[in-house]
Amino acid sequence: MPIGDWQFWVVTIIAIIALFVLYRVLVPRKKGKRTNLTVSAHKKPDQDPHRH
């Protein structure tokens, strides 16, 4: 291996970056469980000030 050659290090760094990008694309990330944050409570007619 030509450790003293600058071209060796450039190609090595590019290959490592390419492997990292390929890993990020191919391996799915674990996503947390999504929850629905909307509240579906019914208002009482006497508490709604806009209803007459």
Phi and psi in degrees as GROMACS dihedral restraints (atoms count N, CA, C in turn):
[ dihedral_restraints ]
;  ai    aj    ak    al  type     phi  dphi    fc
    3     4     5     6     1   -83.7    20    10
    4     5     6     7     1    76.9    20    10
    6     7     8     9     1   -64.9    20    10
    7     8     9    10     1   -29.6    20    10
    9    10    11    12     1   -80.8    20    10
   10    11    12    13     1    -7.6    20    10
   12    13    14    15     1   -87.0    20    10
   13    14    15    16     1   129.8    20    10
   15    16    17    18     1   -69.0    20    10
   16    17    18    19     1   -29.5    20    10
   18    19    20    21     1   -67.2    20    10
   19    20    21    22     1   -32.7    20    10
   21    22    23    24     1   -60.4    20    10
   22    23    24    25     1   -44.0    20    10
   24    25    26    27     1   -71.0    20    10
   25    26    27    28     1   -35.5    20    10
   27    28    29    30     1   -64.2    20    10
   28    29    30    31     1   -46.9    20    10
   30    31    32    33     1   -66.8    20    10
   31    32    33    34     1   -37.2    20    10
   33    34    35    36     1   -64.4    20    10
   34    35    36    37     1   -44.2    20    10
   36    37    38    39     1   -65.4    20    10
   37    38    39    40     1   -41.7    20    10
   39    40    41    42     1   -62.5    20    10
   40    41    42    43     1   -40.8    20    10
   42    43    44    45     1   -66.0    20    10
   43    44    45    46     1   -39.3    20    10
   45    46    47    48     1   -65.9    20    10
   46    47    48    49     1   -42.6    20    10
   48    49    50    51     1   -63.8    20    10
   49    50    51    52     1   -41.5    20    10
   51    52    53    54     1   -63.9    20    10
   52    53    54    55     1   -39.7    20    10
   54    55    56    57     1   -65.7    20    10
   55    56    57    58     1   -39.4    20    10
   57    58    59    60     1   -64.3    20    10
   58    59    60    61     1   -44.0    20    10
   60    61    62    63     1   -65.2    20    10
   61    62    63    64     1   -42.3    20    10
   63    64    65    66     1   -62.2    20    10
   64    65    66    67     1   -40.0    20    10
   66    67    68    69     1   -62.9    20    10
   67    68    69    70     1   -44.1    20    10
   69    70    71    72     1   -65.3    20    10
   70    71    72    73     1   -32.7    20    10
   72    73    74    75     1   -77.6    20    10
   73    74    75    76     1   -41.1    20    10
   75    76    77    78     1   -86.0    20    10
   76    77    78    79     1   -33.2    20    10
   78    79    80    81     1   -92.9    20    10
   79    80    81    82     1   119.5    20    10
   81    82    83    84     1   -70.8    20    10
   82    83    84    85     1   142.1    20    10
   84    85    86    87     1   -84.1    20    10
   85    86    87    88     1   148.7    20    10
   87    88    89    90     1   -78.3    20    10
   88    89    90    91     1   123.0    20    10
   90    91    92    93     1  -103.8    20    10
   91    92    93    94     1   143.8    20    10
   93    94    95    96     1   -69.7    20    10
   94    95    96    97     1   160.0    20    10
   96    97    98    99     1   -71.1    20    10
   97    98    99   100     1   125.8    20    10
   99   100   101   102     1   -82.7    20    10
  100   101   102   103     1   139.6    20    10
  102   103   104   105     1  -120.0    20    10
  103   104   105   106     1   152.3    20    10
  105   106   107   108     1   -88.8    20    10
  106   107   108   109     1   119.3    20    10
  108   109   110   111     1   -96.5    20    10
  109   110   111   112     1     4.7    20    10
  111   112   113   114     1   -80.2    20    10
  112   113   114   115     1   142.8    20    10
  114   115   116   117     1  -102.3    20    10
  115   116   117   118     1   126.5    20    10
  117   118   119   120     1  -111.5    20    10
  118   119   120   121     1    54.0    20    10
  120   121   122   123     1   -91.9    20    10
  121   122   123   124     1   143.4    20    10
  123   124   125   126     1   -89.6    20    10
  124   125   126   127     1   135.5    20    10
  126   127   128   129     1   -82.9    20    10
  127   128   129   130     1   146.0    20    10
  129   130   131   132     1   -77.5    20    10
  130   131   132   133     1   145.5    20    10
  132   133   134   135     1   -59.2    20    10
  133   134   135   136     1   -33.1    20    10
  135   136   137   138     1   -78.9    20    10
  136   137   138   139     1   -11.3    20    10
  138   139   140   141     1   -96.3    20    10
  139   140   141   142     1   -12.7    20    10
  141   142   143   144     1   -90.7    20    10
  142   143   144   145     1   110.5    20    10
  144   145   146   147     1   -72.8    20    10
  145   146   147   148     1   -17.1    20    10
  147   148   149   150     1   -87.3    20    10
  148   149   150   151     1   -14.2    20    10
  150   151   152   153     1   -92.9    20    10
  151   152   153   154     1   137.7    20    10
